[in-house]
């Protein structure tokens, strides 16, 4: 693999840096609730139209970049687990690890309401990351649990490449954290069902971030330039 650092471009093996983990982050398949513009949170919904085409696109991009995975993780929500299982079959990985820490934000009582209704009656929706949804949680709380889980994976899987199938809110939170961005400014960044984030972590820091699929709102809105790089702490 190639590691992009701020001091230049080096061809190195991941084994040369024992504290490094590479993780590939994708979104689950499109659901009917997504098509109906409803917030889903910890609920679930059957696959929507063209959901297979999105997975085929992501898989083709994996192949184009020569990716191979040591482990696969998903949330414990069905849309994430089923997407991860499909990828696992194609890579000969029979077991998918699931973790509630990767779940989408818990919208509590607002689950499956129309997004327009939520925006009308909860004007701080996707504006204030510390607003706790009724009987749910805040975006900040969601970000904290998912970041802590990713850091635990980095310690558990050094020198490995891990595929993670998660959710749009989780993806925004992880990108914001590891790239040093304000969560409040990025709660509405678009994350398509063909998004593929490529992260290289060292000791909890993101050395490199790139996108291998359809560009996210972080890129379209010029919040970041790709590839994002940071100087390694390894001498």
C-alpha positions as CSV (number, residue, x, y, z in Angstrom):
1,X,0.0,0.0,0.0
2,X,1.1,3.6,-0.3
3,X,1.1,6.0,2.6
4,X,0.6,9.7,2.0
5,X,2.4,11.9,4.4
6,X,2.7,15.7,4.5
7,X,6.4,15.4,3.8
8,X,5.9,13.6,0.6
9,X,4.7,10.3,-1.0
10,X,6.4,7.1,0.2
11,X,5.9,3.5,-0.8
12,X,5.9,1.7,2.5
13,X,4.3,-1.5,3.8
14,X,1.8,-1.3,6.6
15,X,3.9,-3.8,8.5
16,X,6.7,-1.1,8.7
17,X,4.4,0.9,11.1
18,X,3.1,-1.5,13.8
19,X,0.7,1.2,15.3
20,X,-1.1,1.8,11.9
21,X,-4.5,0.5,11.0
22,X,-6.2,1.2,7.7
23,X,-10.0,1.3,7.7
24,X,-12.4,1.6,4.8
25,X,-15.7,3.2,5.7
26,X,-18.9,2.7,3.7
27,X,-22.6,3.3,4.1
28,X,-25.3,0.6,4.2
29,X,-27.6,0.0,1.2
30,X,-30.5,2.4,0.5
31,X,-33.8,1.6,2.3
32,X,-37.4,2.5,1.6
33,X,-37.3,4.9,4.5
34,X,-34.4,6.7,2.9
35,X,-36.3,7.0,-0.3
36,X,-39.3,8.3,1.6
37,X,-37.1,11.0,3.3
38,X,-37.7,9.7,6.8
39,X,-35.2,9.6,9.6
40,X,-34.5,6.0,10.6
41,X,-32.1,6.1,13.4
42,X,-32.2,2.8,15.3
43,X,-35.1,1.5,13.3
44,X,-34.9,-0.5,10.2
45,X,-36.5,-0.6,6.8
46,X,-36.5,-3.0,3.8
47,X,-34.1,-2.3,0.9
48,X,-35.2,0.4,-1.5
49,X,-35.0,0.5,-5.3
50,X,-31.6,0.1,-7.0
51,X,-29.9,-0.9,-3.7
52,X,-28.0,-3.7,-5.4
53,X,-26.6,-1.2,-7.9
54,X,-25.0,0.8,-5.1
55,X,-23.4,-2.3,-3.6
56,X,-22.1,-3.4,-7.0
57,X,-20.6,0.1,-7.5
58,X,-18.9,0.0,-4.1
59,X,-17.6,-3.5,-4.7
60,X,-16.2,-2.5,-8.2
61,X,-14.3,0.4,-6.5
62,X,-12.9,-2.0,-4.0
63,X,-11.7,-4.2,-6.8
64,X,-10.3,-1.2,-8.8
65,X,-8.2,-0.2,-5.8
66,X,-7.0,-3.7,-5.1
67,X,-8.5,-3.8,-1.6
68,X,-8.4,-6.8,0.6
69,X,-9.8,-7.0,4.1
70,X,-8.7,-8.7,7.3
71,X,-11.9,-8.1,9.2
72,X,-15.4,-6.6,8.5
73,X,-17.5,-4.7,11.1
74,X,-21.0,-3.3,10.9
75,X,-23.5,-1.8,13.3
76,X,-26.0,-4.1,14.7
77,X,-28.8,-2.6,12.6
78,X,-30.1,-4.9,9.9
79,X,-29.3,-2.6,6.9
80,X,-25.7,-2.3,7.9
81,X,-25.3,-6.0,8.8
82,X,-26.8,-7.2,5.6
83,X,-24.6,-4.9,3.5
84,X,-21.5,-6.1,5.4
85,X,-22.5,-9.7,4.9
86,X,-22.8,-9.2,1.2
87,X,-19.3,-7.7,1.0
88,X,-18.1,-10.5,3.3
89,X,-19.3,-13.2,0.9
90,X,-17.5,-11.6,-2.0
91,X,-14.3,-11.5,0.0
92,X,-14.5,-14.9,1.6
93,X,-15.1,-13.6,5.1
94,X,-17.7,-15.7,6.7
95,X,-18.1,-13.8,10.0
96,X,-19.1,-10.1,10.3
97,X,-18.5,-8.4,13.6
98,X,-21.5,-6.2,14.7
99,X,-21.3,-3.4,17.3
100,X,-24.0,-1.1,18.6
101,X,-21.3,1.6,18.9
102,X,-21.5,1.9,15.1
103,X,-25.3,2.4,15.1
104,X,-26.8,5.5,13.6
105,X,-27.9,8.2,16.0
106,X,-30.8,7.2,18.2
107,X,-33.6,9.6,17.3
108,X,-35.8,8.1,20.0
109,X,-39.4,9.1,19.6
110,X,-38.7,10.8,16.3
111,X,-37.8,7.6,14.5
112,X,-39.4,7.2,11.1
113,X,-40.8,10.8,11.1
114,X,-40.5,12.7,7.9
115,X,-37.3,14.9,7.8
116,X,-39.4,17.9,6.9
117,X,-41.6,17.4,10.0
118,X,-38.6,17.0,12.3
119,X,-37.0,20.2,10.9
120,X,-40.3,22.1,11.5
121,X,-40.9,21.1,15.1
122,X,-37.2,20.7,16.1
123,X,-35.4,23.7,14.6
124,X,-32.1,22.7,16.1
125,X,-32.2,19.4,14.2
126,X,-28.8,19.0,12.4
127,X,-27.7,22.4,13.7
128,X,-26.9,21.8,17.3
129,X,-24.9,18.6,17.8
130,X,-25.6,18.7,21.6
131,X,-29.4,18.6,21.3
132,X,-30.6,15.3,22.8
133,X,-33.6,13.8,20.9
134,X,-36.6,12.8,23.0
135,X,-35.7,9.4,24.5
136,X,-32.7,9.3,22.2
137,X,-29.2,10.8,22.1
138,X,-27.3,13.7,20.6
139,X,-25.1,13.7,17.6
140,X,-22.2,14.5,19.9
141,X,-22.9,11.4,22.0
142,X,-23.1,9.3,18.8
143,X,-19.8,10.7,17.6
144,X,-18.1,10.0,20.9
145,X,-19.2,6.3,21.1
146,X,-18.3,5.6,17.4
147,X,-14.9,7.4,17.7
148,X,-14.0,5.4,20.9
149,X,-15.0,2.2,19.2
150,X,-12.8,3.0,16.2
151,X,-9.8,3.7,18.4
152,X,-10.3,0.4,20.2
153,X,-10.3,-1.3,16.7
154,X,-7.0,0.4,15.9
155,X,-5.5,-1.1,19.0
156,X,-7.0,-4.5,18.2
157,X,-6.1,-4.6,14.5
158,X,-2.6,-3.1,14.0
159,X,-1.2,-3.5,10.5
160,X,-4.5,-4.6,9.2
161,X,-7.1,-3.3,6.8
162,X,-10.7,-3.3,8.2
163,X,-13.9,-2.7,6.3
164,X,-16.6,-0.8,8.3
165,X,-20.2,-0.5,7.1
166,X,-22.0,2.2,9.0
167,X,-24.4,5.1,8.6
168,X,-24.4,8.6,7.3
169,X,-24.5,10.2,10.8
170,X,-21.6,8.0,12.0
171,X,-19.6,8.8,8.9
172,X,-20.0,12.5,9.3
173,X,-19.0,12.2,12.9
174,X,-15.9,10.1,12.1
175,X,-14.7,12.3,9.3
176,X,-15.2,15.4,11.4
177,X,-13.3,13.9,14.4
178,X,-10.3,12.5,12.5
179,X,-9.9,15.4,10.2
180,X,-10.2,18.0,13.0
181,X,-13.5,19.6,11.8
182,X,-16.3,21.1,13.8
183,X,-19.2,18.6,14.0
184,X,-21.8,21.4,14.1
185,X,-20.6,22.7,10.7
186,X,-20.8,19.4,9.0
187,X,-24.1,17.7,10.2
188,X,-25.6,18.2,6.8
189,X,-22.8,17.1,4.6
190,X,-24.0,14.7,1.9
191,X,-22.9,11.1,2.3
192,X,-24.2,8.9,-0.6
193,X,-24.8,5.2,-0.6
194,X,-21.7,5.0,-2.9
195,X,-19.4,6.8,-0.5
196,X,-16.1,5.0,0.4
197,X,-13.8,6.7,2.9
198,X,-10.2,5.5,3.2
199,X,-8.5,6.3,6.6
200,X,-5.0,5.6,7.8
201,X,-4.7,5.8,11.6
202,X,-1.6,5.9,13.7
203,X,-1.8,6.1,17.5
204,X,-5.3,7.5,17.2
205,X,-4.4,10.2,14.6
206,X,-5.4,10.2,11.0
207,X,-2.3,10.3,8.8
208,X,-4.3,10.2,5.6
209,X,-7.8,10.4,4.4
210,X,-9.1,9.8,0.8
211,X,-12.4,9.0,-0.9
212,X,-12.6,6.1,-3.4
213,X,-16.2,6.3,-4.3
214,X,-18.7,9.1,-4.9
215,X,-17.4,12.3,-3.3
216,X,-19.0,13.4,-0.1
217,X,-20.2,16.9,0.8
218,X,-17.0,17.5,2.6
219,X,-15.3,17.4,-0.8
220,X,-18.1,19.0,-3.0
221,X,-18.3,21.9,-0.5
222,X,-14.5,22.4,-0.4
223,X,-14.3,21.7,3.3
224,X,-11.3,19.4,2.6
225,X,-9.0,18.7,-0.3
226,X,-8.0,15.1,-1.2
227,X,-5.9,13.4,-0.2
228,X,-5.9,14.9,3.3
229,X,-2.5,14.3,4.9
230,X,-0.8,14.8,8.3
231,X,2.8,14.4,9.3
232,X,3.5,11.0,10.8
233,X,4.7,10.8,14.4
234,X,6.9,7.9,13.4
235,X,10.5,9.0,12.9
